[in-house]
């Protein structure tokens, strides 16, 4: 990245369709569905993301934010001719080249060798995610639904529709600032996110999410603000509410197409993880309670699930997950000694004390690393704080 840029930034149906009578239809339903219901699996999670009305503007704005070409018929076409946008395009090309080479291109072959492919289409769950969609999608590329939860505000979809003002072009610098260090280190700094993702022009995590998705070759179909209703369903909003109702959980939902053309969904919820999150009497508990057989990733997770007040969240994740990919700041190693096949990579060294984060030493995990484990060829979690080659990952598969 050029020095002057650095200064600027940091100054199909399962049953074949045949004519059948009503009795046969009922019989088929009973054979296929009742056993699933009896097992306690919520049918909502077995469905593929629904078809939605596609607004080409959303793909245009994602590509615009990402410094990429947009359609000539797009209302954003003329904006791509401004000198400031040319600077943004050069910035994004350089940053993405680094992300591609130092993160994605290294993770993909490692993932193919080391992350189990079972349940490849299952929901991918990332608590304490920030806006880190790149690692989630790269580790679990086949998922049809992605769920990210973090404290950072989600942003306002209607703001991104404001193409007639200077908002989009003037908001590019704060967005660049919010993702620059992440691109360099594969690590989101909480301080940077809190400062840059609350800017008044393009606020929230949604601009970063759209940038990453566009650059990864995904097609954006629709973007809408949502909240969790009392029944645990996601309810769409025409835009981010002027005044959020206290106690409600708000977020962003993005319907998109994968590189294979399949319909997929990303839900980002701005919420604090805690006992209420998995309480079946709360709206968020009802929503999360529909998850089963998920693949979970935890990265730079502030050792939250090492502490007693979060036992319920830890147990929920362990019960509902079939695969876990995490660094040592996620769920303690001792909970994977039975019922899981565990593989370790990299170097174990508890992170230095950070603001709002007190690392927890795990003697049992240290002992396992003492026997020697394969190196980890990319930065992950808090290991980046010690320099290249200092990160660790645990891959666990339920058996």
C-alpha positions in Angstrom: 0.0 0.0 0.0 1.4 3.4 -0.9 2.7 5.6 2.0 0.5 8.5 1.1 -2.6 6.3 1.3 -1.5 5.1 4.8 -1.2 8.7 5.9 -4.6 9.6 4.5 -6.2 6.6 6.2 -4.6 6.9 9.5 -4.1 10.7 10.2 -35.5 -28.5 -6.1 -38.1 -30.7 -4.1 -37.1 -34.0 -2.4 -40.0 -35.9 -3.9 -40.4 -36.2 -7.7 -43.6 -34.6 -8.9 -46.1 -37.3 -9.8 -49.9 -37.4 -9.8 -50.8 -38.7 -6.4 -54.1 -38.7 -4.5 -54.7 -36.9 -1.3 -54.3 -40.0 0.8 -50.8 -40.7 -0.7 -49.8 -37.1 -0.1 -50.7 -37.4 3.6 -48.8 -40.6 3.8 -45.7 -39.1 2.3 -45.9 -36.1 4.6 -46.2 -38.4 7.7 -43.3 -40.5 6.6 -41.0 -37.6 5.8 -41.9 -34.9 8.3 -43.3 -36.4 11.5 -40.0 -38.1 12.4 -38.2 -34.8 12.0 -40.7 -33.0 14.2 -40.5 -35.8 16.8 -36.8 -35.4 16.9 -37.3 -31.7 17.9 -35.8 -30.2 14.8 -37.4 -27.0 13.7 -38.4 -27.2 10.0 -37.5 -23.6 9.5 -33.8 -24.5 9.5 -34.2 -27.2 6.9 -35.5 -24.8 4.3 -33.3 -23.2 1.7 -33.2 -19.4 1.7 -36.5 -18.2 0.1 -36.6 -16.6 -3.3 -36.8 -12.8 -3.1 -37.4 -9.9 -5.4 -34.1 -9.0 -6.9 -33.2 -5.3 -7.1 -30.1 -4.8 -9.3 -29.3 -1.7 -7.4 -28.1 -3.7 -4.4 -25.4 -5.5 -6.5 -24.5 -2.1 -8.0 -24.0 -0.4 -4.7 -22.0 -3.4 -3.3 -19.7 -3.2 -6.3 -19.5 0.6 -6.0 -18.4 0.4 -2.4 -15.9 -2.3 -3.3 -14.3 -0.2 -6.0 -15.5 -2.4 -8.9 -17.2 -1.7 -12.2 -21.0 -1.2 -12.1 -23.6 -1.5 -14.9 -23.7 1.3 -17.4 -27.4 1.5 -16.9 -26.9 1.9 -13.1 -27.7 5.2 -11.4 -24.2 4.8 -9.9 -22.4 4.7 -13.2 -21.7 8.5 -13.4 -20.4 8.4 -9.8 -17.7 6.0 -10.8 -16.2 8.7 -13.0 -15.3 11.1 -10.2 -11.6 11.5 -9.3 -12.3 10.5 -5.7 -13.8 7.2 -6.9 -10.6 6.5 -8.9 -8.6 6.9 -5.7 -11.0 4.5 -3.9 -10.7 2.0 -6.7 -6.9 2.0 -6.5 -7.1 1.7 -2.7 -9.5 -1.3 -2.9 -7.6 -3.0 -5.6 -4.4 -2.9 -3.5 -6.1 -3.9 -0.3 -8.0 -6.7 -1.8 -4.8 -8.0 -3.5 -3.3 -8.3 -0.1 -6.4 -9.9 1.4 -6.6 -12.4 -1.4 -2.9 -13.4 -1.3 -2.2 -13.3 2.5 -5.6 -14.7 3.7 -8.0 -16.3 1.2 -5.4 -18.0 -1.1 -3.7 -19.5 2.0 -6.8 -20.5 4.0 -8.6 -22.3 1.1 -6.1 -25.1 0.5 -5.6 -25.5 4.3 -9.4 -25.7 4.7 -9.7 -28.3 2.0 -7.2 -30.5 3.9 -8.2 -29.9 7.4 -11.8 -28.8 7.9 -14.4 -31.6 7.6 -16.8 -31.2 4.7 -19.7 -33.0 6.4 -22.8 -30.8 6.7 -21.3 -28.5 4.1 -24.6 -26.7 3.5 -25.5 -26.3 7.2 -25.9 -22.9 8.8 -22.5 -21.2 9.5 -22.6 -19.5 12.9 -20.1 -16.8 14.0 -20.7 -15.2 17.4 -18.6 -12.2 18.3 -17.9 -11.7 14.6 -17.6 -8.0 14.0 -17.9 -7.6 10.2 -15.6 -10.6 9.5 -17.5 -12.3 6.7 -14.3 -13.2 4.8 -13.1 -15.8 7.3 -16.5 -17.2 7.8 -17.3 -17.7 4.1 -13.7 -18.9 3.4 -13.8 -21.5 6.2 -17.4 -22.6 5.4 -17.9 -21.8 1.7 -20.9 -24.2 1.0 -23.3 -22.9 3.6 -26.7 -21.7 2.5 -27.2 -19.5 5.5 -24.7 -17.4 7.5 -25.5 -16.0 10.9 -23.1 -13.4 12.5 -23.6 -11.8 15.9 -21.7 -8.9 17.3 -22.0 -5.6 19.2 -21.3 -3.3 16.3 -24.3 -1.5 14.9 -25.7 -3.0 11.7 -26.3 0.2 9.8 -29.2 1.5 7.7 -30.1 -0.1 4.3 -32.0 3.0 3.3 -28.9 5.1 3.6 -27.3 3.0 0.9 -30.2 3.9 -1.4 -29.4 7.6 -1.1 -27.5 7.8 -4.4 -28.7 11.4 -5.3 -26.7 13.1 -2.5 -22.9 13.1 -1.8 -23.3 10.5 1.0 -21.9 7.5 -0.9 -18.8 9.2 -2.4 -18.1 11.2 0.8 -18.5 8.0 3.0 -15.8 6.0 1.3 -12.9 7.3 3.4 -14.5 6.1 6.8 -15.2 2.8 5.2 -11.6 2.5 4.0 -10.4 3.3 7.5 -12.7 0.6 9.0 -11.3 -2.2 6.9 -7.7 -1.2 6.2 -6.0 -2.8 9.2 -8.3 -5.9 8.9 -7.1 -6.3 5.4 -3.5 -6.0 6.5 -3.7 -8.3 9.5 -6.8 -10.4 9.2 -7.9 -8.9 12.5 -10.6 -6.3 13.3 -9.6 -3.9 16.0 -12.5 -3.1 18.3 -11.3 0.6 18.6 -11.3 1.1 14.8 -14.7 -0.6 14.4 -16.3 1.6 17.2 -14.9 4.8 15.7 -15.3 4.2 11.9 -18.5 2.1 11.9 -20.5 4.7 13.7 -19.7 7.4 11.1 -22.8 9.5 10.0 -22.4 8.9 6.3 -22.2 5.1 5.8 -22.7 3.7 9.3 -22.6 0.2 10.6 -21.2 -3.1 9.5 -23.3 -3.4 6.3 -20.9 -1.4 4.0 -18.0 -3.6 5.0 -20.1 -6.8 4.6 -21.2 -5.7 1.1 -17.6 -4.8 0.1 -16.3 -8.3 1.1 -19.2 -10.1 -0.6 -18.8 -8.2 -3.8 -15.0 -8.8 -3.9 -15.5 -12.5 -3.2 -17.6 -12.8 -6.3 -21.0 -13.1 -4.6 -24.1 -11.4 -6.2 -26.3 -9.3 -3.9 -30.0 -9.7 -4.4 -31.5 -7.7 -1.6 -30.6 -5.9 1.6 -33.1 -5.0 4.4 -33.1 -4.0 8.0 -34.7 -6.6 10.3 -35.6 -7.1 14.0 -36.5 -10.2 15.9 -40.2 -10.3 16.6 -41.8 -11.7 19.8 -42.3 -15.1 18.1 -38.6 -15.4 17.2 -39.1 -14.6 13.5 -37.1 -12.0 11.6 -39.3 -9.0 10.7 -38.3 -6.8 7.8 -38.2 -3.0 8.1 -38.3 -0.4 5.3 -35.2 1.1 6.8 -33.4 1.4 10.1 -35.9 2.7 12.6 -35.5 6.3 13.7 -35.7 5.3 17.3 -35.0 1.6 18.2 -37.4 0.1 20.6 -35.6 -0.8 23.8 -35.0 -4.5 24.3 -35.5 -5.5 20.6 -32.7 -7.0 18.6 -32.0 -5.4 15.2 -29.9 -6.4 12.3 -29.3 -6.6 8.6 -30.4 -9.5 6.2 -28.7 -9.9 2.8 -30.0 -12.4 0.3 -27.3 -13.2 -2.3 -26.1 -15.8 -4.8 -23.0 -17.9 -4.3 -20.4 -18.3 -7.0 -22.2 -21.5 -8.0 -25.5 -19.5 -8.6 -27.2 -20.9 -5.5 -29.5 -18.8 -3.3 -28.0 -17.9 0.1 -28.6 -15.7 3.0 -26.5 -13.7 5.5 -28.1 -12.4 8.7 -26.1 -10.0 10.9 -27.5 -9.2 14.3 -26.3 -6.4 16.5 -26.7 -7.9 20.0 -24.8 -8.7 23.2 -24.2 -12.4 23.8 -25.3 -13.6 27.2 -27.8 -15.7 29.1 -30.8 -14.0 27.5 -29.5 -14.9 24.1 -30.3 -18.6 24.6 -33.3 -18.2 26.9 -36.2 -19.9 25.1 -38.6 -17.4 26.6 -37.0 -14.4 24.8 -37.4 -13.5 21.2 -33.7 -14.0 20.5 -33.7 -17.3 22.4 -36.6 -18.5 20.2 -34.8 -17.4 17.1 -31.5 -19.1 18.0 -33.3 -22.1 19.3 -34.2 -23.0 15.7 -30.5 -23.7 15.0 -29.4 -27.3 14.8 -26.5 -29.1 13.2 -24.6 -25.8 12.6 -20.9 -25.1 11.9 -19.5 -22.6 14.3 -16.4 -20.4 14.0 -15.0 -18.3 16.9 -12.1 -15.9 16.4 -10.8 -13.2 18.8 -13.7 -14.1 21.1 -12.3 -12.2 24.2 -12.4 -15.5 26.2 -16.1 -14.8 27.0 -17.2 -18.4 27.1 -14.5 -19.3 29.6 -16.5 -17.5 32.3 -19.4 -18.9 34.4 -22.1 -16.3 33.4 -21.8 -17.6 29.9 -22.1 -21.3 30.6 -25.5 -21.4 29.0 -24.2 -19.9 25.7 -21.3 -22.3 25.7 -23.5 -25.3 26.3 -25.9 -24.1 23.6 -23.1 -23.9 21.0 -21.6 -27.2 21.9 -25.0 -28.9 21.7 -26.1 -27.4 18.4 -22.7 -27.5 16.5 -21.4 -30.4 14.5 -18.1 -28.6 13.6 -16.1 -26.0 15.6 -13.3 -23.9 14.2 -11.8 -21.5 16.7 -8.7 -20.1 18.4 -8.0 -20.5 22.1 -10.2 -17.5 23.0 -13.4 -19.4 22.1 -14.7 -22.4 24.1 -12.2 -24.0 26.5 -10.4 -27.0 25.3 -11.5 -29.2 28.2 -15.1 -29.3 26.8 -13.8 -31.1 23.7 -12.1 -34.1 25.3 -15.1 -36.3 24.9 -17.5 -36.7 22.0 -15.3 -34.6 19.6 -12.4 -35.4 17.3 -10.0 -32.5 17.8 -7.1 -31.4 15.6 -4.7 -28.5 16.6 -2.7 -26.2 14.4 -0.2 -23.4 15.0 1.3 -22.2 18.3 -0.5 -21.8 21.6 0.3 -18.6 23.4 -2.6 -16.8 25.3 -3.0 -13.3 24.1 -1.7 -10.4 26.0 -4.2 -8.4 28.1 -6.4 -6.2 26.0 -9.1 -3.7 26.8 -12.2 -5.6 27.9 -10.3 -8.9 27.4 -8.4 -10.8 30.1 -6.8 -13.9 28.5 -7.3 -17.3 30.2 -4.4 -19.8 30.4 -5.3 -23.4 29.6 -2.7 -25.8 31.0 -4.4 -28.8 29.3 -4.3 -27.1 25.9 -0.7 -26.0 26.5 0.2 -29.7 27.2 -1.3 -30.8 23.9 0.6 -28.2 22.0 3.8 -29.3 23.8 3.6 -32.5 21.9 4.1 -30.6 18.6 1.4 -29.7 16.2 1.3 -28.7 12.5 2.0 -25.1 11.8 -0.7 -22.6 10.8 0.2 -20.8 7.6 -2.1 -17.8 8.1 -2.9 -15.2 10.8 -5.9 -16.0 12.9 -7.4 -14.5 16.1 -5.2 -12.8 18.6 -2.1 -14.6 17.4 -1.4 -11.7 15.0 -0.6 -9.6 18.0 2.6 -11.5 18.4 3.5 -11.5 14.8 3.4 -13.9 11.8 3.3 -17.6 12.6 2.0 -17.1 16.2 -1.7 -18.0 15.7 -3.5 -21.1 16.7 -6.6 -23.0 15.5 -8.6 -25.9 16.9 -10.8 -27.9 14.4 -13.3 -30.1 16.2 -15.8 -32.5 14.7 -18.6 -34.0 16.8 -18.4 -37.8 16.8 
